[in-house]
Amino acid sequence: MTLNHDACYQAVKAKDARFDGIFYTAVKTTGIYCRPICKAPLPKSENCTFFSSPAEAETHGYRPCLRCRPEMAPEYSDFRQSETLFRLILSCFDEQRYTPGSVGRCADALGISSRHLHRVFKDNTGLSPNAYIMTKRLLNAKTLLTDTTIPLDAVSELSGFGSTSRFFSAFKKQYHLSPNTLRSSADQPRPSFFDFTLYYRPPYDWPFMLQFLKYRAIPGVEAVTEAGTYRRSVRLEKKGVMHYGWIEVSPFPSSNKIKVSVSRSLQNVIFDVLKRVKGVFDLTADPSALPPGLSPGIRLPGAFDGFEMAVRAVLGQQITVKAATTLAGRFAGTFGHPAEIPFDDITQYFPTPSECLRFGSDSQEQLGSLGIIRTRSQTLLTLSEKTASGELLFRDAVNIADFKAKLKSIKGIGEWTADYITMRALRFPDVFLIEDIGVKNALMPLLISTKGDASPDLTSKKHYKAAAASFSERFRPWRSYLTLSLWKGDCNDLLSTDSTQMG
């Protein structure tokens, strides 16, 4: 990304949160790099150098600010639309948790040579993948040292270092202080759970997001409180071991941040938990990159668990959201198991794909007893089988077309369901639910007003789809946000958007 020095300096001067994570300010006189919102005194313009990522700043010899903590900045993900392979590489590194050998394993997994992986990475960032991986390890370690009491040997492992000695050596070399020194200077967190702070770029429409999640929350598994706090039970597998616990997410809109409380029982999957929270609340979105005309502050509600979301989508076919939510709660209560956690409204863990199959030949009967029709029951069982076998993977580093094709190969999953699962479970930003009834009801008046007397008969399915598809083209590659804006009913500015504005 090309950075304009004067524009960046003005953003730093204004402490503009819209640019948080978009660039970082490195100060030559201190050797430290900061976020644009850092509360430290404003450095002189001639002493500032601006970088697109922490890895780039650290490669040039700068250390992260201990005050604004660059590792907590929202990630910048706009590039992911322009380079599919690069997106897959980043996702693969993340799944590998930045452990030694990640580059080679990811190259093999993606079917490319390590040399080609290096070239793609260099072209997109100007950095080597190893430099990027080392920065991610160090910043992840810094997060754990500051926000948890996890033992240092566990910090080393969770951050991706091959050994504790390598961790200590790399940390002291890069940051000129030992892990012990950083931990002793940090506030001591509570013993039973960890608190993390995650940031986002404004504006953010929290009322819509929380209402969306509350209306679709699976009873007993997740909930949104009257105070606007999201909580849920969590079960995540790592290296064949299932980890159980809970999270609670509290937004602070005036500070452009959220607090994430995570039970200590999830410490071995802590980064996976935080990544999923970012996905649920779309914290990496850059509102300035979205097309004009969309609802201000709109975000794409993701899914904490892809399989859970897929089950919920199948249950919701041809019935109301309220009825689907009730069925999902029954499903979790029958196939999952009780959760003993400190929230009265969270009582269940959602079942794994294997647990959904544990009744064997009696599974159809079990599903029928919940009020789920036979054809839908079979769809759910096939979905569980394909997910349990690994044929269907709910993760970022997949080919979207292949993923949708595998979903639609399951009898009972059509275009709408496959698109909805893709949009929310994979957090894919360019899904337009053209035949969704809510989308159609909101869009039809806009299409009629646009076409005027020359409009074809839009009650015709063929004419409506043609007109809707043409209208949506102006919002590529962010049509999921168009879908959400139409669902919200905030359509007043959509007609003001034209192709010239879209660039």
C-alpha positions in Angstrom: 0.0 0.0 0.0 1.3 3.5 -0.9 1.3 5.9 2.0 1.2 9.6 1.7 3.5 11.2 4.3 1.5 14.4 4.8 -1.9 12.6 4.9 -0.6 10.1 7.5 0.9 12.9 9.6 -2.4 14.7 9.7 -4.2 11.5 10.8 -1.6 11.1 13.6 -2.0 14.7 14.6 -5.8 14.2 14.8 -5.4 10.8 16.4 -8.0 9.6 13.8 -9.2 6.1 14.8 -10.3 5.5 11.2 -6.7 4.9 10.3 -5.9 2.6 13.3 -4.2 -0.5 11.8 -4.0 1.1 8.3 -0.5 2.4 9.0 2.0 2.8 11.8 4.2 5.7 12.7 7.9 5.0 13.4 9.8 7.8 15.1 13.5 8.0 14.2 14.5 9.7 17.5 13.1 7.0 19.7 13.3 3.9 17.6 9.7 3.1 18.4 6.6 2.7 16.2 3.0 3.5 17.3 -0.6 3.4 16.2 -2.1 6.7 14.8 -4.2 6.9 18.0 -1.2 6.8 20.4 -1.5 9.4 23.2 2.2 10.1 23.3 3.3 13.6 22.4 3.1 14.4 18.7 6.6 13.8 17.1 7.9 16.2 14.5 6.9 15.4 10.9 10.6 15.1 9.8 11.2 12.4 12.4 8.3 10.2 11.2 8.4 7.3 8.8 5.1 5.5 8.0 4.7 1.8 7.5 1.8 -0.4 6.4 2.4 -3.1 9.0 4.1 -3.9 12.3 6.3 -6.4 10.4 7.5 -3.8 8.1 8.4 -1.4 10.9 10.2 -4.1 12.9 12.1 -5.2 9.8 13.5 -1.6 9.7 14.6 -1.9 13.4 11.8 -0.2 15.2 10.2 -1.5 18.5 6.5 -1.4 19.4 5.2 1.3 21.7 4.4 -0.1 25.2 1.8 2.6 25.6 -0.5 2.2 22.6 0.4 -1.4 22.0 0.5 -1.8 18.2 -0.3 -5.5 18.5 -3.8 -4.5 19.6 -4.6 -2.5 16.5 -7.4 -3.8 14.2 -5.9 -5.8 11.3 -6.0 -4.3 7.8 -7.6 -6.7 5.4 -8.6 -4.7 2.3 -5.9 -6.4 0.3 -7.6 -9.7 0.7 -10.0 -8.9 -2.1 -7.2 -8.3 -4.7 -5.0 -11.3 -4.2 -6.6 -14.6 -3.5 -3.4 -16.6 -3.1 -2.0 -14.1 -0.7 -5.1 -14.3 1.4 -4.8 -18.1 1.5 -1.2 -17.8 2.5 -2.0 -15.5 5.4 -4.8 -17.8 6.5 -2.6 -20.8 6.3 0.1 -19.1 8.4 -2.5 -18.3 11.0 -3.8 -21.9 11.1 -0.3 -23.1 11.6 0.0 -20.7 14.5 3.3 -19.4 13.1 5.2 -22.4 14.3 8.6 -23.4 12.8 8.2 -24.9 9.3 5.0 -23.0 8.6 6.3 -21.7 5.2 7.0 -25.2 3.9 3.8 -26.7 5.2 1.7 -23.9 3.8 3.4 -24.2 0.4 2.6 -27.9 0.3 -1.0 -27.4 1.5 -1.6 -24.8 -1.3 0.1 -26.8 -4.0 2.8 -24.3 -4.7 6.6 -24.2 -4.3 8.2 -22.4 -1.3 9.9 -20.2 -3.8 6.6 -19.1 -5.3 5.1 -18.5 -1.9 8.1 -16.2 -1.0 7.6 -14.3 -4.3 3.9 -13.8 -3.7 4.5 -12.6 -0.2 7.2 -10.3 -1.2 5.1 -8.8 -4.0 2.3 -8.0 -1.6 4.2 -6.8 1.5 7.8 -6.1 0.5 8.7 -8.5 3.3 9.9 -12.1 3.5 7.3 -14.5 5.0 9.8 -15.4 7.7 10.0 -11.7 8.8 6.3 -11.5 9.0 6.0 -14.8 10.9 8.6 -13.7 13.5 6.8 -10.4 14.1 3.5 -12.2 14.6 5.1 -14.5 17.1 6.7 -11.6 19.0 3.5 -9.6 19.1 1.4 -12.6 20.1 3.8 -13.3 22.9 3.6 -9.6 24.0 -0.2 -9.9 24.2 0.0 -13.0 26.5 2.7 -11.5 28.7 0.7 -8.3 29.2 -2.8 -9.7 29.5 -2.5 -13.1 31.0 -0.6 -15.0 33.7 0.1 -18.0 31.4 3.5 -19.5 32.3 6.4 -18.4 30.0 7.0 -21.8 28.6 3.3 -21.9 27.5 3.6 -18.4 26.1 6.5 -19.6 24.0 4.5 -22.5 22.6 1.3 -20.7 22.0 3.1 -17.9 20.2 4.8 -20.3 17.8 8.4 -20.5 19.0 10.0 -23.8 18.8 11.6 -23.5 22.3 11.6 -21.2 25.3 15.3 -20.3 24.8 14.6 -19.2 21.2 11.6 -17.2 22.5 13.8 -15.4 25.1 16.6 -14.8 22.7 14.3 -13.3 19.9 12.3 -11.2 22.3 15.4 -9.6 23.9 17.1 -9.1 20.6 14.0 -7.3 19.0 12.6 -5.4 22.0 15.7 -4.9 24.2 14.0 -6.3 27.3 13.3 -9.7 28.6 9.8 -11.4 28.8 10.1 -11.4 32.6 10.6 -7.6 32.6 7.6 -6.9 30.4 5.4 -9.2 32.5 6.5 -7.6 35.8 5.5 -4.2 34.5 2.0 -5.3 33.4 -1.1 -5.2 35.5 -1.8 -8.6 36.9 -5.0 -10.1 35.3 -7.7 -11.9 37.2 -7.0 -15.6 38.0 -10.2 -17.2 36.7 -10.3 -15.6 33.3 -8.4 -13.3 31.0 -9.4 -9.9 29.7 -8.3 -8.7 26.3 -9.0 -5.5 24.4 -9.7 -5.5 20.7 -10.1 -2.3 18.6 -12.0 -1.5 15.5 -12.3 1.5 13.1 -15.3 3.7 13.4 -18.1 4.2 12.6 -19.7 1.0 13.9 -23.5 0.4 14.2 -23.5 -1.5 17.5 -27.3 -1.5 18.0 -27.9 -3.3 14.7 -25.1 -5.8 15.2 -26.3 -6.7 18.7 -29.9 -6.9 17.7 -29.0 -9.1 14.7 -27.1 -11.5 17.0 -29.7 -11.4 19.8 -32.5 -12.3 17.4 -30.6 -15.4 16.1 -28.9 -16.5 19.3 -29.2 -20.3 19.9 -30.9 -20.7 23.3 -28.6 -22.1 25.9 -25.5 -21.7 23.7 -25.3 -17.9 23.2 -27.1 -14.8 24.4 -27.1 -11.0 24.2 -28.0 -9.4 27.5 -30.1 -6.3 28.0 -26.9 -4.4 28.8 -25.6 -5.2 25.3 -23.1 -7.9 26.2 -22.6 -11.0 24.0 -21.7 -14.3 25.7 -21.5 -17.9 24.7 -20.2 -21.3 25.5 -17.1 -22.4 23.5 -15.7 -25.8 22.5 -12.6 -25.9 20.3 -10.4 -28.8 19.3 -6.6 -28.5 19.2 -4.3 -31.5 18.4 -7.1 -34.0 19.2 -8.0 -32.4 22.5 -11.3 -30.6 23.1 -11.2 -27.4 25.1 -14.3 -26.1 26.8 -15.1 -22.7 28.3 -16.9 -19.4 27.7 -16.4 -15.9 26.4 -18.1 -12.6 27.1 -17.8 -9.6 24.8 -18.6 -6.1 25.9 -18.4 -3.1 23.5 -17.3 0.3 24.4 -18.4 2.4 21.4 -17.0 5.7 22.7 -13.5 4.2 22.7 -13.8 2.1 19.5 -12.9 -1.1 21.4 -14.4 -4.2 22.9 -13.4 -6.1 26.0 -13.2 -9.9 25.6 -13.3 -12.0 28.7 -12.1 -15.6 28.1 -12.2 -18.4 30.6 -8.8 -19.7 31.7 -9.8 -23.2 30.5 -9.4 -21.9 26.9 -5.8 -20.7 27.3 -4.4 -23.3 25.0 -6.7 -22.0 22.1 -6.6 -18.4 23.1 -5.6 -17.0 19.7 -8.2 -19.1 17.9 -10.8 -17.7 20.3 -9.7 -14.1 19.7 -9.6 -14.6 15.9 -13.2 -15.9 16.0 -14.4 -13.0 18.0 -12.9 -10.6 15.5 -14.8 -12.6 12.8 -18.1 -12.5 14.6 -18.0 -8.7 15.0 -16.1 -8.0 11.7 -13.5 -6.0 13.6 -11.0 -5.8 10.7 -13.4 -4.0 8.4 -12.3 -0.7 7.0 -15.4 1.5 6.6 -13.6 3.9 4.3 -13.0 1.1 1.8 -16.7 0.3 1.6 -18.8 1.8 -1.3 -20.7 5.0 -0.5 -24.4 4.7 0.1 -24.3 1.7 2.4 -25.8 2.0 5.9 -23.3 3.9 8.1 -21.3 1.7 10.4 -22.7 -1.5 8.8 -20.7 -4.7 9.7 -21.0 -8.3 8.5 -22.0 -10.6 11.5 -19.7 -13.6 11.2 -20.0 -17.0 12.9 -18.0 -18.2 15.9 -18.3 -21.7 14.6 -18.9 -22.5 10.9 -20.6 -25.9 11.4 -22.9 -24.4 14.0 -23.9 -21.6 11.6 -24.5 -24.2 8.8 -26.8 -26.2 11.0 -28.6 -23.1 12.1 -29.0 -22.0 8.4 -30.5 -25.4 7.4 -32.9 -25.4 10.4 -34.0 -21.9 9.2 -35.2 -23.0 5.8 -38.7 -21.9 5.0 -39.6 -21.0 8.6 -39.4 -17.9 10.7 -36.2 -16.8 12.4 -37.9 -17.3 15.8 -38.9 -20.8 15.0 -35.5 -21.7 13.7 -33.9 -20.3 16.8 -36.2 -22.5 18.9 -35.3 -25.6 16.9 -31.6 -24.8 17.1 -31.9 -24.7 20.9 -33.6 -28.1 21.0 -30.9 -29.5 18.6 -28.1 -28.3 20.9 -29.8 -29.7 24.0 -30.3 -33.1 22.4 -27.0 -33.6 20.6 -24.6 -31.4 22.7 -23.9 -31.6 26.4 -24.4 -29.4 29.5 -22.1 -26.5 30.2 -21.1 -25.6 33.7 -20.2 -21.9 33.4 -21.0 -18.8 35.4 -23.9 -17.6 33.3 -27.5 -18.6 34.0 -28.5 -18.2 30.3 -25.7 -20.3 28.9 -26.3 -24.0 29.7 -25.2 -26.0 26.6 -22.2 -26.6 24.3 -23.2 -26.9 20.7 -22.5 -30.4 19.4 -19.5 -31.3 17.2 -20.3 -32.9 13.8 -19.3 -36.3 15.3 -21.7 -35.8 18.2 -24.5 -35.1 15.8 -24.0 -38.6 14.5 -23.7 -40.4 17.8 -27.2 -41.9 17.8 -26.4 -43.8 14.6 -29.5 -45.3 12.9 -31.7 -43.6 15.5 -30.6 -40.1 14.5 -33.5 -39.6 12.2 -35.9 -40.5 15.0 -34.2 -38.2 17.4 -34.3 -35.3 15.0 -38.0 -36.0 14.2 -38.8 -35.8 17.9 -37.5 -32.3 17.9 -40.0 -31.2 15.2 -37.6 -31.3 12.3 -39.1 -32.7 9.1 -37.5 -35.9 7.6 -35.9 -34.3 4.5 -34.3 -31.6 6.6 -33.1 -34.2 9.1 -31.3 -36.0 6.3 -29.7 -32.8 5.2 -28.4 -32.2 8.7 -27.0 -35.7 9.0 -25.2 -35.5 5.6 -23.8 -32.1 6.5 -22.5 -33.6 9.8 -21.0 -36.6 8.0 -19.2 -34.4 5.4 -17.8 -32.1 8.1 -16.8 -34.8 10.4 -14.9 -36.6 7.6 -13.0 -33.4 6.6 -14.6 -33.3 3.2 -16.3 -30.0 4.1 -14.0 -27.4 5.8 -15.2 -24.3 7.5 -12.1 -22.1 7.4 -10.8 -19.0 5.7 -8.2 -20.8 3.5 -10.6 -22.5 1.2 -11.7 -21.9 -2.4 -15.1 -20.2 -2.2 -16.4 -21.8 -5.4 -15.4 -25.3 -4.3 -16.9 -24.7 -0.8 -20.2 -23.6 -2.3 -20.2 -26.6 -4.7 -19.7 -29.0 -1.9 -22.5 -27.4 0.1 -24.9 -27.6 -2.8 -24.0 -31.3 -3.4 -25.9 -32.0 -0.1 -29.5 -32.7 -0.9 -31.6 -29.9 0.7 -29.0 -27.2 0.4 -29.8 -24.8 -2.4 -28.3 -21.5 -3.6 -29.7 -19.3 -0.8 -28.5 -21.5 2.0 -25.1 -22.0 0.4 -24.7 -18.3 -0.1 -25.9 -17.5 3.4 -23.5 -20.0 5.0 -20.6 -18.7 2.8 -21.4 -15.1 3.8 -21.5 -15.7 7.6 -19.5 -18.9 8.3 -16.6 -17.8 6.0 -17.2 -14.1 6.5 -17.0 -13.7 2.7 -17.7 -10.0 1.8 -19.2 -10.4 -1.7 -22.4 -12.4 -1.3 -25.6 -10.9 -2.6 -28.7 -12.8 -1.5 -30.6 -11.8 -4.6 -33.7 -14.0 -4.0 -33.9 -13.4 -0.2 -37.4 -12.1 0.6 -36.1 -9.4 2.9 -33.6 -8.2 0.2 -36.3 -8.3 -2.4 -38.8 -6.3 -0.4 -36.3 -3.6 0.4 -34.8 -3.5 -3.1 -38.0 -3.5 -5.2 -39.0 0.1 -4.5 -35.5 1.2 -5.4 -35.5 -0.6 -8.7 -38.9 0.8 -9.6 -37.9 4.3 -8.8 -34.7 3.9 -10.8 -36.4 2.5 -13.9 -39.5 4.7 -13.7 -42.1 4.2 -16.5 -39.5 2.3 -18.5 -39.3 -0.4 -15.9 -40.1 -4.0 -17.0 -42.5 -6.0 -15.0 -40.4 -6.6 -11.9 -43.0 -9.0 -10.5 -41.5 -11.4 -13.1 -38.7 -13.4 -11.4 -36.6 -13.1 -14.5 -36.8 -9.4 -14.8 -36.4 -8.8 -11.0 -33.2 -10.9 -10.9 -31.7 -9.1 -14.0 -32.5 -5.7 -12.5 -31.3 -6.7 -9.0 -28.0 -8.2 -10.3 -27.3 -5.1 -12.4 -28.0 -2.8 -9.4 -25.7 -4.9 -7.1 -22.7 -4.7 -9.5 -21.9 -1.2 -8.3 -21.1 -2.6 -4.8 -18.6 -5.4 -5.8 -16.7 -6.8 -4.0 -18.6 -5.7 -0.9 -22.1 -7.0 -1.7 -22.5 -8.8 1.6 -22.6 -5.3 3.2 -25.3 -4.4 0.6 -27.3 -7.4 1.7 -27.0 -6.3 5.4 -28.0 -2.7 4.5 -31.1 -3.9 2.7 -32.0 -6.2 5.6 -31.6 -3.3 8.0 -33.9 -1.2 5.7 -31.4 1.7 5.6 -31.7 2.3 1.8 -32.0 6.0 1.5 -28.5 6.6 0.2 -28.2 3.5 -2.0 -29.5 5.3 -5.1 -26.9 8.1 -4.7 -24.2 5.6 -5.5 -23.1 5.4 -9.1 -20.3 3.6 -11.0 -18.0 6.6 -11.1 -18.1 6.8 -7.3 -17.1 3.2 -7.0 -13.9 3.6 -8.9 
